[in-house]
Amino acid sequence: MTDPETPVIEFRRIGLTYPGPPPVAALQPCDLTVERSDFLAVVGPSGSGKSTFLNIAGLLDTPTSGTYLLDGIDTGSLRDADRTALRGLRIGFVFQSFHLLPQRSALENVALALVYNGTPRRERADRARRALRQVGLGHRIDSLPTRLSGGERQRVAIARALVTRPSLLLCDEPTGNLDTTNADSVLALLEELHRDGMTVLVITHDPLVAARAKSTVTIRDGVLSLSGTATREVLG
């Protein structure tokens, strides 16, 4: 059981430089603390370093400097297999393009997330149903993605991210493929999840999306800095 006082994310002089020649500093060394039950937006233009930040936070890339603690666990000390296991247990991903299997029902798409973390087969369908109800899709459990609106497909993707009961919901441009109405609906859902205690981190270039978060940091030219009324610790 993780101590509720332990931050979900702690970056301690985390940076990533790609080897050259010449070397490219994709993310300059920075400190960042994301507390439990927070809702943080990370904003910046294309090429600013948002994808690098996402990949480090999501344990997809390994930083070249600094220490990254996820739920108090020093991720730099882990073997690759342990990092993969930690990612599957602690992080739920939501992407712009949904990444749903078109010939699988909403229920099956959500339940697939449980195959890789050792959840017994008999539990998968029940947990997937509960996750779909949580995002307001209890009536669409048997629907194929091709029969769902864009907003509904993103809700299925969010249910798939939630079904593993992660510490962090990591969203990459979650409204990028949605019209205004569906985007507002998805953002309202993220706000609701945050109010219920989920830690939500959204990567976006859209200031209207960022405005829905509790606080914001900006990345520009690989430098992370405070933006707006954000109060978390960020040192470039």
C-alpha positions in Angstrom: 0.0 0.0 0.0 1.4 3.4 -1.0 1.6 6.1 1.6 -1.1 8.7 0.6 1.4 11.4 1.5 3.9 10.2 -1.0 3.8 12.2 -4.3 2.9 10.2 -7.4 5.7 11.8 -9.4 9.0 13.2 -8.2 11.5 14.4 -10.8 14.9 15.3 -9.2 17.1 17.0 -11.8 15.6 14.7 -14.5 16.9 15.3 -18.0 17.3 13.5 -21.3 20.0 14.2 -23.9 20.2 12.3 -27.1 23.8 11.5 -28.2 25.2 13.4 -31.2 27.0 14.6 -32.8 25.9 17.1 -31.8 24.1 16.0 -28.6 20.5 17.2 -28.3 19.0 18.1 -24.9 15.4 17.1 -25.4 14.6 17.8 -21.7 16.8 20.0 -19.6 17.4 18.9 -16.0 14.3 19.8 -13.9 12.6 19.1 -10.6 8.8 18.4 -10.6 6.5 17.1 -7.9 3.0 15.9 -8.7 1.0 15.2 -5.6 -1.6 12.5 -5.2 -5.1 13.5 -6.5 -3.6 16.4 -8.5 -4.7 17.5 -12.0 -1.8 18.9 -13.9 -1.5 20.0 -17.5 1.9 20.1 -19.3 1.7 22.5 -22.3 4.0 23.6 -25.1 4.3 23.9 -28.9 5.3 21.1 -31.2 8.9 20.1 -30.7 9.1 21.6 -27.3 9.8 18.4 -25.4 6.3 17.3 -24.4 6.7 13.9 -25.9 10.0 13.4 -24.1 8.4 14.4 -20.9 5.5 12.0 -21.5 7.9 9.1 -22.3 9.9 9.6 -19.2 6.9 10.0 -16.9 5.3 7.0 -18.5 8.5 4.9 -18.1 8.8 4.5 -21.8 12.2 6.2 -22.0 15.0 6.3 -19.5 16.4 9.7 -18.5 20.1 10.3 -18.9 20.3 12.3 -15.7 18.5 12.7 -12.4 16.2 10.5 -10.3 12.6 9.7 -11.1 10.4 8.4 -8.2 7.0 7.0 -9.1 4.9 6.4 -6.0 8.1 6.7 -4.0 9.8 3.9 -6.1 13.2 4.8 -7.6 12.6 3.8 -11.2 16.3 4.2 -12.2 17.2 1.2 -10.0 14.8 -1.2 -11.7 15.5 -3.8 -14.4 13.6 -3.4 -17.7 11.2 -6.2 -16.7 10.4 -4.5 -13.4 9.9 -1.1 -15.1 7.5 -2.7 -17.5 5.6 -4.3 -14.6 5.5 -1.0 -12.7 4.2 0.8 -15.7 1.4 -1.7 -16.1 0.4 -1.5 -12.5 0.8 2.2 -11.7 0.1 4.1 -15.0 -3.0 4.3 -17.1 -2.4 5.7 -20.6 -5.0 7.7 -22.7 -3.9 8.6 -26.2 -5.2 10.9 -28.9 -6.0 8.1 -31.3 -7.8 5.8 -28.9 -5.9 2.6 -30.0 -9.0 0.3 -29.7 -9.3 -3.0 -31.5 -12.1 -2.5 -34.0 -13.4 -6.1 -34.0 -13.5 -6.3 -30.2 -16.4 -5.0 -28.1 -16.0 -2.1 -25.6 -16.0 -4.7 -22.8 -13.3 -6.8 -24.5 -11.1 -3.8 -25.3 -11.2 -2.8 -21.6 -10.7 -6.3 -20.3 -7.6 -6.8 -22.5 -5.7 -4.3 -20.2 -6.0 -6.9 -17.4 -4.5 -9.7 -19.4 -1.0 -8.3 -18.9 -1.0 -7.7 -15.2 -2.0 -11.2 -14.1 -5.7 -10.6 -13.3 -7.5 -13.9 -13.2 -9.7 -14.5 -16.2 -12.9 -14.7 -14.1 -12.4 -11.2 -12.7 -11.6 -9.4 -16.0 -15.1 -9.0 -17.4 -16.5 -7.8 -14.0 -13.8 -5.2 -13.6 -14.2 -4.1 -17.2 -18.0 -3.7 -16.7 -17.4 -1.5 -13.6 -14.9 0.6 -15.4 -17.2 1.2 -18.4 -20.0 2.2 -16.0 -17.6 4.5 -14.2 -17.2 6.5 -17.5 -20.9 6.5 -18.3 -20.9 3.7 -20.9 -22.7 0.9 -19.1 -25.2 0.9 -21.9 -22.5 0.4 -24.6 -20.7 -2.6 -23.2 -21.2 -4.8 -26.2 -20.7 -2.2 -28.8 -17.9 -2.3 -31.3 -15.7 0.8 -31.6 -17.0 1.3 -35.1 -20.4 1.8 -33.7 -19.3 4.4 -31.1 -18.8 8.2 -31.5 -15.4 9.7 -31.0 -16.2 10.8 -27.5 -17.5 7.3 -26.6 -14.4 5.7 -28.0 -12.2 8.0 -25.9 -14.4 7.0 -22.9 -13.7 3.4 -23.6 -10.0 4.2 -23.8 -10.2 6.0 -20.4 -12.1 3.0 -18.9 -9.3 0.7 -20.2 -6.7 3.0 -18.5 -8.7 3.0 -15.2 -9.5 -0.8 -15.1 -6.0 -1.6 -13.8 -6.6 0.9 -10.8 -3.5 3.0 -11.6 -1.9 5.7 -9.4 -1.6 8.0 -12.5 -3.8 8.7 -15.5 -1.4 9.9 -18.2 -3.2 11.5 -21.1 -1.6 12.6 -24.4 -3.7 15.1 -26.3 -6.9 13.3 -25.2 -9.2 15.6 -27.1 -7.1 16.0 -30.2 -9.4 13.9 -32.4 -12.7 15.2 -31.0 -15.1 17.9 -31.9 -15.9 20.6 -29.4 -18.9 18.8 -27.8 -17.2 15.5 -27.4 -14.0 17.2 -26.2 -15.9 19.0 -23.5 -17.5 15.8 -22.4 -14.2 14.0 -22.1 -12.7 16.9 -20.1 -15.7 16.9 -17.8 -15.0 13.2 -17.2 -11.4 13.9 -16.4 -12.5 16.6 -13.9 -14.9 14.1 -12.3 -12.2 11.5 -12.0 -9.9 14.1 -10.4 -12.6 15.0 -7.9 -12.9 11.3 -7.0 -9.2 11.2 -6.2 -7.5 10.2 -9.4 -4.1 11.8 -10.2 -4.5 13.2 -13.8 -1.7 14.5 -16.0 -2.6 15.9 -19.4 -0.1 16.6 -22.2 -1.5 19.2 -24.5 -0.8 22.1 -26.9 -4.4 23.4 -26.4 -4.7 26.3 -23.8 -8.5 25.5 -23.5 -7.7 22.0 -22.4 -5.0 23.2 -20.0 -7.4 25.7 -18.5 -9.5 22.8 -17.1 -6.6 21.4 -15.1 -5.9 22.4 -11.5 -2.4 23.7 -12.4 -0.1 24.0 -15.4 3.6 23.8 -16.4 5.0 24.7 -19.7 7.8 23.1 -21.8 9.6 25.2 -24.3 12.9 24.2 -26.0 13.2 21.4 -23.5 12.9 23.7 -20.4 10.1 23.0 -17.9 8.7 26.1 -16.2 5.8 27.3 -14.1 2.8 28.6 -16.0 -0.3 30.5 -14.9 -1.2 29.8 -11.2 0.6 26.5 -10.9 2.0 25.9 -7.4 4.1 22.8 -7.8 7.8 22.8 -7.5 9.4 23.2 -10.9 13.0 24.2 -11.3 14.6 24.4 -14.8 
